Amino acid sequence: MRRMASAVICVALAAASSAVAQDWAKANLEKSSRHGEFVTIHEPGGRDLQAWVVYPEVKDKAPVVVMIHEIFGLSDWAREMADEVAGAGYIVVEPDLLSGLGPPTAASMNRFPALRQDVNFISTPEQETAPPKQPALPGTGCDPMACPPGKKPAVRASSRNEQQTQDHSHMQMPGNGAPYAPARPGGTSAFPDQSAVTRAVSSLPDAQVMADLDAAADYGKKLPAANGKLFVAGFCWGGGKSFLFATHRHDLSAAFVFYGPPPAEDLLKNITAPVYGFYAQNDARITATVPKTQEEMKALGKTYEPVVYDGAGHGFMRAGEAPDANAANSSARREGFKRLIDLMGGVR
């Protein structure tokens, strides 16, 4: 029941937000001197997960932060937020949890039944029968949408990120990640509009999300530049998944929950890392869950430290950065970011 309510809450809050227009976030990202790249992470079960990875400009090995996007998917703001955390000295791995799920075609729905069941999309007859072809790199195998058992799928060429891949192929881990190859169908950017993205994200099954986050965490920890320390941080829908990931993953140094709902009470006993919450005063649907969660975590002897920011509204980490941000959201954004970095060990 709590999970269903959480999805409804985030969809309702998303509808009232201005997350779609993020030109300012894209502009900020383009100004960054830090290295960011898209990678493809190959999961043990065969799923290819696309992720945005940003490296800090530091001389020593760095902790890894798995960042979980909002219900708006891997947006420009999500990528810019990852870049800013990297600027404080952390490697950020931010998976696109819609990798390979959109725009939906008959093939994608057959591969991911949960999408077919939970989300109603429209696709053209051409999409249903013949997904757009992309040239395979020479000698790489069969079409990934029609591979016989035991045959290795082809790696598809990516003109959009070709230069990034060529320039930074030394950063890929053999057998774990690979230069970016777009999924077929694509991820967040392939959906026709924001409402389609929010419906798709809200329909993602927890088991798949946890597997994707595990893959992102494993990838990050194996990077040569990583020091072995692992954090998770998420926002809204992603904040709830950050809390849930803490019940699942036991090598976390800490979990950071930005205005996200808690997991089911019976899962809290599995948490081994401290959980830090960031909540808005003017967000009763989420913030009202905090007192009960405090009681439950205290009874279990778990560390849970929430902070509620006066006058702020839901989504203040994004809204507080926008050109039209109000004073309360801007203040909460500054204070929240500083607290996040301080809790991870400070600027490095």
Backbone hydrogen bonds, N-H to C=O, Kabsch-Sander energy under -0.5 kcal/mol:
donor,donor_aa,acceptor,acceptor_aa,energy
5,A,1,M,-2.4
6,S,2,R,-2.0
7,A,3,R,-1.8
8,V,4,M,-2.0
9,I,5,A,-2.6
10,C,6,S,-2.4
11,V,7,A,-2.2
12,A,8,V,-2.4
13,L,9,I,-2.5
14,A,10,C,-2.3
15,A,11,V,-1.9
16,A,12,A,-0.8
17,S,14,A,-1.6
22,Q,20,V,-1.0
26,K,22,Q,-2.1
27,A,23,D,-2.5
28,N,24,W,-2.2
29,L,25,A,-2.3
30,E,26,K,-2.1
31,K,27,A,-1.0
32,S,28,N,-0.6
32,S,29,L,-1.1
35,H,55,Y,-0.5
36,G,34,R,-0.6
37,E,53,V,-2.6
39,V,51,A,-2.6
40,T,178,A,-2.3
41,I,39,V,-0.5
41,I,49,L,-3.5
42,H,40,T,-0.5
42,H,176,N,-2.0
43,E,41,I,-0.8
43,E,47,R,-2.9
46,G,43,E,-2.2
49,L,41,I,-3.0
49,L,47,R,-0.6
50,Q,48,D,-0.5
51,A,39,V,-2.3
52,W,94,E,-2.7
53,V,37,E,-3.0
53,V,51,A,-0.6
54,V,92,V,-2.2
55,Y,35,H,-2.6
58,V,56,P,-1.2
62,A,225,A,-2.7
64,V,229,K,-2.8
65,V,91,I,-3.1
66,V,64,V,-0.5
66,V,231,F,-2.7
67,M,65,V,-0.7
67,M,93,V,-2.0
68,I,233,A,-2.7
69,H,67,M,-0.5
73,G,70,E,-1.5
75,S,73,G,-2.2
79,R,75,S,-2.0
80,E,76,D,-2.2
81,M,77,W,-2.8
82,A,78,A,-1.8
83,D,79,R,-2.0
84,E,80,E,-2.1
85,V,81,M,-2.1
86,A,82,A,-2.2
87,G,83,D,-1.6
88,A,84,E,-0.6
88,A,85,V,-1.2
89,G,86,A,-1.9
90,Y,85,V,-0.8
91,I,63,P,-2.6
92,V,54,V,-2.3
93,V,65,V,-2.5
93,V,91,I,-0.5
94,E,52,W,-2.9
94,E,92,V,-0.6
96,D,50,Q,-3.1
97,L,95,P,-1.0
99,S,96,D,-2.0
101,L,98,L,-2.4
101,L,186,G,-0.6
102,G,186,G,-2.4
109,M,105,T,-2.4
110,N,106,A,-1.8
111,R,107,A,-1.7
112,F,108,S,-1.8
115,L,112,F,-1.3
116,R,112,F,-1.1
117,Q,113,P,-2.4
118,D,114,A,-2.3
119,V,115,L,-2.0
121,F,119,V,-0.7
128,E,124,T,-2.3
129,T,125,P,-1.9
130,A,126,E,-2.6
137,L,155,V,-2.2
140,T,137,L,-1.3
142,C,152,K,-1.4
146,A,143,D,-1.9
151,K,148,P,-2.1
154,A,142,C,-3.2
156,R,154,A,-0.5
157,A,135,P,-1.9
162,E,159,S,-0.7
165,T,161,N,-2.4
166,Q,162,E,-2.4
167,D,163,Q,-2.5
168,H,164,Q,-1.8
169,S,166,Q,-0.5
171,M,168,H,-1.7
172,Q,169,S,-1.5
176,N,173,M,-2.0
177,G,173,M,-1.8
178,A,40,T,-1.6
180,Y,38,F,-0.8
190,A,187,G,-1.6
191,F,187,G,-0.5
191,F,188,T,-1.6
197,V,193,D,-1.5
198,T,194,Q,-2.6
199,R,195,S,-2.0
200,A,196,A,-2.0
201,V,197,V,-2.8
202,S,198,T,-2.2
203,S,199,R,-0.9
203,S,200,A,-0.6
204,L,201,V,-1.5
209,V,205,P,-2.2
210,M,206,D,-3.0
211,A,207,A,-2.0
212,D,208,Q,-2.4
213,L,209,V,-2.6
214,D,210,M,-2.4
215,A,211,A,-2.2
216,A,212,D,-2.3
217,A,213,L,-2.6
218,D,214,D,-2.9
219,Y,215,A,-2.4
220,G,216,A,-2.4
221,K,217,A,-2.5
222,K,218,D,-1.3
223,L,219,Y,-0.5
223,L,220,G,-1.2
226,A,223,L,-1.9
227,N,62,A,-2.1
231,F,64,V,-2.5
232,V,254,A,-1.4
233,A,66,V,-2.3
234,G,256,F,-1.8
235,F,68,I,-1.4
236,C,258,F,-2.5
238,G,235,F,-2.3
240,G,236,C,-2.1
241,K,237,W,-1.7
242,S,238,G,-1.9
243,F,239,G,-1.9
244,L,240,G,-2.1
245,F,241,K,-2.7
246,A,242,S,-1.4
247,T,243,F,-0.7
247,T,244,L,-1.1
248,H,244,L,-0.6
248,H,245,F,-1.1
249,R,245,F,-3.2
253,S,230,L,-3.4
254,A,230,L,-0.7
255,A,274,P,-2.3
256,F,232,V,-2.6
257,V,255,A,-0.5
257,V,276,Y,-3.0
258,F,234,G,-2.2
258,F,256,F,-0.7
259,Y,257,V,-0.8
259,Y,278,F,-3.3
267,L,264,A,-2.0
268,L,264,A,-0.7
268,L,265,E,-1.0
270,N,267,L,-2.0
271,I,268,L,-1.8
272,T,246,A,-0.7
275,V,303,T,-2.4
276,Y,255,A,-2.7
277,G,305,E,-1.7
278,F,257,V,-2.6
279,Y,307,V,-2.9
281,Q,309,Y,-2.1
282,N,312,A,-2.7
283,D,280,A,-0.7
283,D,281,Q,-1.0
286,I,283,D,-1.4
287,T,283,D,-3.0
288,A,284,A,-2.1
289,T,286,I,-1.9
290,V,287,T,-1.5
293,T,289,T,-1.9
294,Q,290,V,-2.7
295,E,291,P,-2.1
296,E,292,K,-2.5
297,M,293,T,-2.8
298,K,294,Q,-2.5
299,A,295,E,-2.3
300,L,296,E,-1.2
301,G,298,K,-1.3
302,K,297,M,-2.9
304,Y,302,K,-0.6
305,E,275,V,-2.3
307,V,277,G,-1.4
309,Y,279,Y,-3.1
309,Y,307,V,-0.5
310,D,308,V,-0.5
312,A,309,Y,-1.4
314,H,282,N,-0.7
316,F,313,G,-0.9
318,R,315,G,-1.1
319,A,315,G,-3.1
320,G,316,F,-2.1
321,E,318,R,-1.5
322,A,318,R,-0.8
322,A,319,A,-0.6
325,A,322,A,-1.9
330,S,326,N,-2.3
331,S,327,A,-2.4
332,A,328,A,-2.4
333,R,329,N,-2.3
334,R,330,S,-2.3
335,E,331,S,-2.8
336,G,332,A,-2.9
337,F,333,R,-2.4
338,K,334,R,-2.2
339,R,335,E,-2.4
340,L,336,G,-2.4
341,I,337,F,-2.3
342,D,338,K,-2.7
343,L,339,R,-2.6
344,M,340,L,-1.4
345,G,341,I,-0.6
345,G,342,D,-1.0
346,G,341,I,-3.2
348,R,88,A,-3.0
